[in-house]
Every structure is written in structure tokens, then in C-alpha cells.
Amino acid sequence: MANTFQRGFSLLAVWANRGTEREGEKMGEGRTMEWAARAGHMAGIPRRAIFTAVGTFAKMVTSLLNTTTVHNADSLLRLVRSRPPGVPLLTVSNHMSTLDDPLMWGFRGFPVTDAKLARWVLAAEDICFKNTVLSYLFRLGKCIPITRGGGIYQEHMNEALERLTDGEWLHTFPEGKVFQEDAPIRRLKWGTASLIVRAPVTPIVLPIYHRGFEKVMPEDYMFGRRPPVPLINRNINIIIGQPIEFDLPGLMEIAASKSHDQSSPKLGWPSLSPHGLDETAQKHLYSTISEKIRIIMESLRQFGKTFSKESY
């Protein structure tokens, strides 16, 4: 039965692709099912259906079956609903479970079922895009596939940059993978920092720390496997910080002074236009920005230890 369903869904995805392949090729070479991620795909009906279903699931798990408290939710709600036109929003958070997204948007009062307001999110290609069915579903859910180890200039990072250029909301997990230990925030990957620098309009960067989803979907629940369904009666805390400000001109000036350092190995990055920063300067710039985000996320983690439960 499952195989029959998968074959049927695969045929549906192939049918939906007819008439869009040529246009999809123009949108970016080597992008996985980008046509399915377009707002106008099949009049937007499949996307709305996905967000209604997944959003309802997130609301049920986060708001009904578990106890969730949120600190500073108004900051996120305001920026999602009414930030200045053309200004992108970039939220960053720690990564505690494979269900962080969508569950972290399922708290009371958040418009998680609204496909138009919903975030774009970077998703691991080897997990979320393993076959045609998953690729189609995750693309409808505004997910952008990222190849781990593919570098910050891989083609799908350019797609993420395009979403920021459009003034959209993008969420990233800059730790790069799930960490369920109660430990300090680890060194962040540079992809998020590169998007901040490369975006034509500097995004509003909003940090988020959450705790509790690792108990809803533990990695090692039984015999080293995750539970088949999310667990219930757990406590979840979501702590939303304040927007992070970056003096990008000043940081770029400092980074430019590092351009003549040839000691680090080269990865073949392009020069950063229009700033003219070479690879060495970019590494310094991205490292500095990433460390600032990490420090702020760690401060949210520390605050979370004393965060008293409050009704949202």
C-alpha cells in the first residue's frame, strides 16, 4: 500500500512538473524541484494545503499536547506581520530535534498555517530531499535543500539569497545539525553570516533559543531510534531575543585589512562584490559575524535556565 501511494504521488509530482521545467531551468541551474516552491505553482493550492496540514499538526503538538511558554513573542509576531516593505527577516536558532521546524512555530497566537507569512527554511538535502515525494512535499513547505559540506556558495545558498532579496523571511539553524545535549552553543557555520553580508538589503536578524523539543522528539528514545510519533506532556520554552545589529561597513573595513594574510588554505571562493573582499577577508568577516550571533544565542540559553514559566 505504501509503495503504491509513493508511486502515485511521484506520478502527481511529475504531472505537476509539466509545463514548468523550462521555466524552472531559467530560475537557477541545478536546483531541486524549484518549480514546486513557487507561490504560483498550481495556483498555490498545494502550498496552502501543506501549511494548513503541517501548521495544524504543529499547533496540536506544541500548544495542546505539550506545555509551551514563550518569552518576547511579540517581537517575532511584529516582524513576521509588519516589518518595513522590502526588508527581509532572518531568524536563527539552535537545533534540538528533527521537528524543531515546524513545532517551534506552533505556539498560541502564531500564524503557522498562513502560507504567505510562513518562513523559508534551509533543510538538509540528505534527510528532507531523499526522493521525489519528500522533495515535492518539502518544496511545497518553502524548504530550500542544502548539501552538508557543499560550502556557502553552493547553488541553493544562492536561492536562499534570492528569497532575502525578495524581502522574505528565512530561518536557519546555523549549528548545522541536531544537538540535544544541554551544552553551550557550538561554533556556527558561516552560511548564515554570508547571507547577511551578501543580501542587497541587510536583513533583520532575530535570534531564538528553545529547549524542550529534544524531549518531544529524542534522538535516542528506544534502541537508539526516535519515537514513531512526538511525545506528549513535555515542557517547552521558546526564548526570542532582540534584533542583532551589525556595523557591516566597519566589519568589512577590518576584514579588508586581513586580505594579505595567505596563511589559511583557499577554498576557491569568488571575490565578494561590490566590496572586493577576497577569500581571506571573507573568512574573517563571516567568522566575526557568526561569533557575535553565537554569543547572543548563548546568552539566551543562559537566560532560559532562569526563565520562569508564564502564560502566553
N, C-alpha and C positions, 0 to 999 in steps of 0.2 A: 504493500500500500504506500509506504513512504517513498519507494523508488518510483512508483507511478506518479505520485504527486510531484516529485522533483523533476521528472521528465516533462510533466505537463507545465510546470512553472517555467522550466527552461525554454519550452516552446513559446510560452507567453512572452518571455523576455526577448527572444529572437524576433517574434512578430512585432513587438513594440519598437524594436530597433529599426524596422524597415522605414525607409524614407528619412532616417536621421543619421545614418552612417557618414554620408558625405559631409553633412554639416558638422558632425562631431569631429571629423578629421581636421576641419578648419579651426576648431576651438583649441586644439593642442595635440601634438603628436604623442602617442604612447600613453594616453590617459585612459584608465579603465572605466568603461561604461559612462563616460562623462555625459552623454546624451540623456541618461536616466536621471541625472542630478539637476537637469534644467527645470526651472519653475514651470515652463510651458509644456513639459512632456505630458502628452495625453491630457491636455487642459488642466494639469495639476491635480487630477483626481487621485492617482495612485499615491502621490506625496501626501495629500491630505488624509487619505485613508491610513497610511503608515503612522502619521503623527497622532491621529486620533486613537489608534490602537495602542501604540507604544506609550503615548502620553497617559492614557487611562491606566495602563499597567504600572507605570511609574508612580502615579498618584496613589494607586491601591497599595503598592508595596511600601512606599515612603510615608504616606500620610495616614493610612488606615491600619496596616498590619504591623507597623513599627512606630516607635515614638521618636519624632524628629523635632529638634529645636534649631532655629536659625538666628544667627546674630547679624544684624545690619542688612537684612533682606531688602530694605527699601532702596539701597544704593544699586543693587543689581536690577531690581524691577524698573527703576527710573531709567537706567542706561539702556535696558533692553527695549523699553517702550518709547522713550522720547529723548534720545541723545540728539545733538545737532545734526542736521542733514549732511550726508556725505562723510561723517566721521565714523570710522569703524570702531568696533569694540572687540578687544582681545582679552578673554578670561583665561586664567591659568590656575591649575590646581594640582594637588598631589594625586597619586593614583593608588587607591587602596583595594580595588576589586575590578573584575571584568564588567561589573554592572554599574560602576560609578556614573557613567553616562548610559542610560537616561535617568537613573534613580535620583541623582543629585538635583535634578530639575523638577522633581515630583512633590516638593513641599507645598503646603497650602498657600494659595494666592498667586502661584507662578503659572503663567500661561503655557504650560508644557505641551498642550495639544494644538497650539497655534502654529501651523507650518510656516507662515510668513515671518513670524517673530523668532522662530527657532534658530538655534545656533548651527553653524557649520562646525564640524569637529574632525580633527586628524585621527585616523583609525589605522591600526596595524594591518597591513595588507595580508600577512600570513595567517591572521586569525579571522578577520571580517570579510575577506575577499577570496576565499579558498575555492569557490566555484561560482557558476553562473547565477544560481538562485540567491546566494548570500550577497554577491556583488550587486545584483539588481536591488535587493531589499535595502542594503546599507546605502546605496546611492540615492534611493528614494528618501532615505532618512538624513540626507545632507551630510554624508560622511565622505571624507577625502582620504583615499588609501595612501599610506606612507610605508615605504620599504625600509625596514630597520637596517641601518648600515649603509643606506643609499646616499647619505650625505644631504647637506642643507640646500643643495642646488639641484636636487632631483626634480623631475618634471611635475610631480604632484605638489611639491612645495611652491612651484610657480602658480599652480591652480589656487592654492591657499592664498597666495599673494593677490591674485586676481579678485578673490572674494573680499579681501580687505580693501582693495582699490575700489570696489563697488560700494563700500561703506557698510558691509555686512558685519555680523557678529560671528567670531571664530573662537572656538575653545581648544586649548591644547593641554596635554599632560607632559610638561617638559622633563619630568623624570625619565620618560621614555618607556617605562614598563611598570607593572604592578609591584608594589612593595607593601606588604601587610604588617611589617614589624613596627612597633612603637619606637621609632628612632628618628634622629634629626633628618631634615630634608636633605637628600643627597645632591651631589653635583648635577646641575641641569644640563640637558643637551642644548646645543646652540641654535637649533632650528627656530625656536620662538623668538630669540633675540634677533636673528637675521630677518624675520618677518617685520619686526618693529622698525628696524633700520631701513629696510627696502620699501616699505609701504609709502606711497606718494603723500598720503596724509597720515601723520603719526597716530596710531590707534590709541584709544583709551585702554590702559592695561589695568585690569582688575584682578587682584589675587584672591584665591579661595582656598581654605583648608577645611577638610572634612574628616570625620572619624566615625566609624560605625559600620560602613558598608563592607568592611572586611569581615564583620560578624554576620552580615546578611548573606554574603557570598564568599565564604572562606575557601582559600585555595586547597587546604588540606583538611577536608571535613571527614572523610571516611575512606580509608585505603588510599590516601594520597590524591583523592579526587574532590572536585567541587560537588556540592549538593545538586540534585536534579532541578530543584526549584529554590527561589530565595527563601531564607529562613525568616521567621517572624518573632515578634516580641523582643526586638533589639532596640538599643538606644543609639540614635544617630545625631551627631552635632555637625552643623554646617556653619562655618565662620567666614563671612565675607569682609574683606578688608576695604581700604580706600584706594582710589586710583593711584597708580605709581607714576610719579613724574620723572622724566629723563631729560637731562640737558644734552640732547643729541649733538648740537654743534660743538659744544665743549668736549664731549666724549670723542667725537670724530677728530678733533684737533689733537687731542692727546694720542689717539690711536695712530694718526698720521706720523707722529714722531717716532713710532716704532717700525716704520716701513723698512728701514735699512737693516733691521735685525734678520739675518739669514740663518740663524741657528736652528729654527724649528723646521721639521720636514714639510714639504709642499704637497698639497693635495690637488693642485690644478684648478683652483677657484678662479673665476673671472674677476677682473678689476671691478670694484664697486662703483658704478656710475650713479649720479654725476659727481660723486665725491672723490673718485680717483684713488680709493684706498686699495692697496694691494692685499695679498692673502695674509701676510703677517699682521698688517694693521687691522684687518677684519677679525682675525682671531682674537686680538687684544680687545677689540670693541665688543665682540659677542660675549667674550668671557666676562668682561666688566658688567655688562647688562644682565647676563644670566646670574651672576653672583649677587647683584642687587635684588633681583627677584627672589632668589633662594633665601637670602637673609630675611626678607619681608615675610615670605611664606613660613619660615621657621618661627618668626615672632608670632604669627597667627597660631602656629602649633602650640607654642608655649602658652598663649592666651587661652587656647582651648582646654588646657589642663585645669584652669580655674573658672572656665565658663559655666556659670550656673544655668540650669535648665530654665527656660522661660517660654511662655506660650507665645506662639507667633500669631 
